[in-house]
Amino acid sequence: MEDEGDGGVFGTPDAPDDDSTSGERVHALVAQGRFAEAHAVVGDAFVERNGSAGYLLRAWVLAQERRPAEAREAVDWALALAGPAEAADVFVLAGVVLLSLDEVHDALIVAVRAGGADPDGWEPAVLLSDVYRRLGRVPDAVAAARRAVELAPREAEAQVALARSLSAGRGMLGRLPRRLRAEHRGAVERSLLLGADPGQLQAPRAGILTGGVAVAVLWAIQLYRIETGDDWQFVAAGAVVAVTALLLVVLVRVHSRRTGTGAVARMRGIRATVRTELAADLVTGNRLWRLRAAHVGAVIPVAPLLTTGLVADRAWRRELWPLWAAVPVTVAGAAGVAVAVAGVHWWYGPEFTRRAFLFSWFGRLQIVVPALLLGASLAGAVAGSASRATWRDLAIAHAGWLAATWAVAGTASLQARRAI
């Protein structure tokens, strides 16, 4: 019965005030689902005595209780109170809570602060590894985990971080590269010997990737229907694409409500983090910058392919679009390229935009080739006398340019994985 007390074991009202053991008591209560008693331990008096650490322990309880908006508010209060000389443990716990709330980019900022507060600490390194793994930056995750193991080889969490980060480097067939298998096996064995839970050793994989591939395949099917079908197929495909876009908007709004952070504020926070990382990367080696530039280059050719590329392909099959349709489609393609470049400028900043499009031959081609493809297709539609072979060459050029840029992006990603 609740009025009989528990001898102070779990921090109920008859327990002594001992903040040094509050964390253990709270974890025990949460593990049993006794959230009301956990909140009694981390009440206002406890938070007032412990400042940032108190707010973060309360935030962790709220996160486990599935109250994300309140948990995020508690984290924000903790970080607002944290001074420059705050202990690394505070930032580590903040990062753990933010990860549980799916605020990965904010967790990255906190992880960097934790590393600055304790450069030789293994816990900040573990947090940084977990954050990088969630961001898909596997080489960085592995490097941080190796650092943690180097600092604390007898800590189970460090070995788990290494095993999980290496596991995240599996290929499309689910196999680890041969050069990493021995290291992964050793990390798993040491983790188990040190008492780790076997369920912690496998990194969650393929959630975002699978969802993204599914959406891409769905939209590709609709574009195929638009390309090959009659007017009714066009209407049906357009409806499916519109519904998919609406569902994505709903998901974004639901996530905003769940986390308590609006979509605009979240995007601005992520953008600030990305720009900061790129600025640091320009000083330390340009690896991340080159990878991002390759990914940008893989996006831009999509606009010509889905506009004048369709015009050229239909004309190749002797189904020339009327001029009243070809002109706005070409304008839409040019607008798509312009929006992509403007988006790069807004997201990555002016310095990255200049370097990506002006200071390399591949970057300059990202502007010149789409302009040539759009212009040549429009000229052929206006003239109305282009041969079938000309339209064939234009259609192949659209697809070939997309394949070439994707090959560059794939090569850059593969090189990044081989850097592990």
ABEGO torsion letter per residue (X at the ends): XAAAEAGGAAGBAABBBBAAAAAAAAAAAAAAGBAAAAAAAABAAAAAAAEAAAAAAAAAAAAAAGBAAAAAAAAAAAAAABBAABBAAAAAAAAAAAAAAGBAAAAAAAAAAAAAABAABAAAAAAAAAAAAAAGBAAAAAAAAAAAAAABAABAAAAAAAAAAAAAABBAAGBBBAAAAAAAAAAAAAAAAAGBBAAAABBBBGAAAAAAAAAAAAAAAAAAAAAABBAAAAAAAAAAAAAAAAAAAAAAAAAAAAAGBBAAAAAAAAAAAAAAAAAAAAAAGGAAAAAAAAAAAAAAAAAAAABAAAAAAAAAAGBBBBAAAAAAAAAAAAAAAAAAAAAAAAAAEAAAAAAAAAABAAAAAAAAAAAAAAAAAAAAAAAGABBAAAAAAAAAAAAAAAAAAAAAAAAAAAAAAAAX
